[in-house]
Amino acid sequence: MKKRVLSLVLALLVCALLPTAALADDSDFDIDGRGKLRGYTGPGGDVTIPNGVTEIMMGAFEDCAILTSVTIPSSVKEISVSVFSDCTNLSAIHVSQDNEVYLSQDGVLFNFDMTQLIRYPKGKQGAYAIPNSVTNIGELAFNGCTSLTSVTIPG
């Protein structure tokens, strides 16, 4: 019994001492004085853009293959067209429920009223059915989506 308890304690201690994945912090973002996100240099993975960012500029996530998901805060009011185009492993874009300009559904980025599909994540896999509310597919929305197997477009 003592050996089992000692083994369990040692196993927990080893797990606690193992290095964990680095988390993005505000120093990983290049944000100018007006709240424009110009660049990201963090460890990738699941990234949450800091609240207070008002615009995500073109090139902010350039060649960011390490990005797997991104969460956009309520403060973001403008996103450049090709901002996530180089993010080959991006499988989900999430938007704060308080954002009044953008929203996401199933990891796909839309304008707030879901009439425009803005960006389908490049790393998202499988088939996709565009919602019936969509009347406009944004420029480069499906650019480079090699894991996308089919798209159903509503009438």
C-alpha positions as CSV (number, residue, x, y, z in Angstrom):
1,M,0.0,0.0,0.0
2,K,2.8,2.4,0.9
3,K,4.6,1.6,-2.4
4,R,1.4,2.5,-4.4
5,V,1.0,5.8,-2.5
6,L,4.6,6.6,-3.0
7,S,4.4,5.8,-6.7
8,L,1.3,8.0,-7.1
9,V,3.0,10.9,-5.3
10,L,6.1,10.5,-7.5
11,A,4.0,10.3,-10.7
12,L,2.2,13.5,-9.7
13,L,5.4,15.3,-8.8
14,V,7.0,14.3,-12.2
15,C,3.9,15.6,-14.0
16,A,4.0,18.9,-12.1
17,L,7.7,19.4,-13.0
18,L,7.3,18.6,-16.7
19,P,7.6,21.7,-18.9
20,T,4.3,23.0,-20.0
21,A,3.4,24.7,-23.3
22,A,4.2,28.4,-23.3
23,L,1.2,30.7,-23.2
24,A,1.0,33.9,-25.1
25,D,1.1,37.1,-23.2
26,D,0.8,40.7,-24.1
27,S,4.5,41.0,-24.9
28,D,4.0,38.5,-27.7
29,F,2.0,41.1,-29.6
30,D,3.2,44.2,-31.5
31,I,0.4,46.7,-30.8
32,D,0.7,50.4,-31.7
33,G,-0.6,53.3,-29.6
34,R,-3.9,53.3,-31.4
35,G,-4.7,49.6,-30.7
36,K,-3.6,48.3,-34.1
37,L,-2.1,44.8,-33.9
38,R,0.9,44.8,-36.2
39,G,2.5,41.5,-35.4
40,Y,2.6,38.4,-33.3
41,T,5.9,36.6,-32.1
42,G,4.5,34.3,-29.5
43,P,4.7,30.5,-29.1
44,G,1.5,29.8,-31.2
45,G,-1.1,27.3,-30.3
46,D,-4.4,28.7,-29.0
47,V,-3.9,32.5,-29.0
48,T,-6.1,35.1,-27.4
49,I,-5.6,38.6,-28.8
50,P,-5.5,41.1,-25.9
51,N,-8.6,43.2,-25.2
52,G,-8.0,46.8,-26.4
53,V,-6.8,45.8,-29.8
54,T,-9.1,47.6,-32.3
55,E,-7.7,46.4,-35.6
56,I,-5.8,43.4,-36.8
57,M,-3.5,44.6,-39.6
58,M,-2.3,42.7,-42.7
59,G,0.8,40.8,-41.8
60,A,0.0,40.5,-38.1
61,F,0.1,36.7,-38.3
62,E,2.3,36.4,-41.4
63,D,3.9,32.9,-41.8
64,C,2.4,31.9,-38.4
65,A,2.0,28.1,-39.1
66,I,2.2,27.5,-35.3
67,L,-1.2,29.2,-34.7
68,T,-3.9,26.6,-34.2
69,S,-6.8,28.8,-32.9
70,V,-7.3,32.5,-32.3
71,T,-9.8,34.3,-30.1
72,I,-10.7,37.8,-31.1
73,P,-11.9,40.2,-28.3
74,S,-14.9,42.5,-28.4
75,S,-12.7,45.5,-29.0
76,V,-11.7,44.5,-32.5
77,K,-13.6,46.5,-35.1
78,E,-11.5,45.9,-38.2
79,I,-9.7,42.8,-39.6
80,S,-7.5,43.0,-42.8
81,V,-8.6,40.7,-45.6
82,S,-5.6,38.3,-45.6
83,V,-4.6,38.5,-42.0
84,F,-4.9,34.7,-41.4
85,S,-3.9,33.5,-44.9
86,D,-0.5,32.2,-43.9
87,C,-1.8,30.3,-40.8
88,T,-1.6,26.8,-42.3
89,N,-2.6,25.0,-39.0
90,L,-5.3,27.5,-37.9
91,S,-8.4,25.3,-37.4
92,A,-10.7,27.7,-35.5
93,I,-11.3,31.4,-35.2
94,H,-13.3,32.4,-32.1
95,V,-14.9,35.8,-31.5
96,S,-16.0,37.3,-28.2
97,Q,-19.8,37.2,-27.8
98,D,-19.6,41.0,-27.0
99,N,-18.0,41.9,-30.4
100,E,-20.5,44.0,-32.4
101,V,-18.7,43.7,-35.7
102,Y,-17.7,40.0,-36.1
103,L,-18.8,36.6,-34.9
104,S,-17.8,33.1,-35.4
105,Q,-19.8,29.9,-35.9
106,D,-18.1,26.5,-35.8
107,G,-14.7,28.3,-35.9
108,V,-15.5,30.2,-39.1
109,L,-15.3,34.0,-39.1
110,F,-18.3,36.1,-40.3
111,N,-19.5,39.7,-40.1
112,F,-21.9,40.3,-37.2
113,D,-25.2,39.6,-39.1
114,M,-23.7,36.5,-40.9
115,T,-24.3,37.8,-44.4
116,Q,-20.6,37.7,-45.2
117,L,-18.3,34.7,-44.7
118,I,-14.9,36.4,-44.0
119,R,-12.5,33.6,-43.3
120,Y,-12.6,29.8,-43.3
121,P,-9.5,28.7,-41.3
122,K,-6.9,27.1,-43.5
123,G,-6.3,24.1,-41.2
124,K,-10.0,23.3,-40.7
125,Q,-10.7,19.8,-42.1
126,G,-13.7,18.2,-43.8
127,A,-16.8,19.4,-45.7
128,Y,-18.4,22.7,-45.0
129,A,-22.0,24.0,-45.6
130,I,-22.2,27.7,-45.8
131,P,-25.1,29.0,-43.7
132,N,-28.2,30.2,-45.6
133,S,-27.8,33.8,-44.2
134,V,-24.6,34.3,-46.2
135,T,-25.0,36.4,-49.3
136,N,-21.3,37.3,-49.8
137,I,-18.1,35.3,-49.6
138,G,-15.2,37.5,-48.7
139,E,-12.0,37.9,-50.8
140,L,-9.6,35.0,-50.0
141,A,-12.1,33.4,-47.6
142,F,-11.2,29.9,-48.7
143,N,-7.7,30.7,-50.0
144,G,-5.3,27.8,-49.3
145,C,-7.8,25.6,-47.5
146,T,-6.3,22.3,-48.7
147,S,-8.0,20.2,-45.9
148,L,-11.4,21.4,-47.0
149,T,-13.0,18.5,-48.9
150,S,-16.2,20.2,-50.2
151,V,-18.3,23.3,-49.9
152,T,-22.1,23.5,-50.1
153,I,-23.2,26.9,-51.2
154,P,-26.9,27.9,-50.4
155,G,-29.2,29.3,-53.0
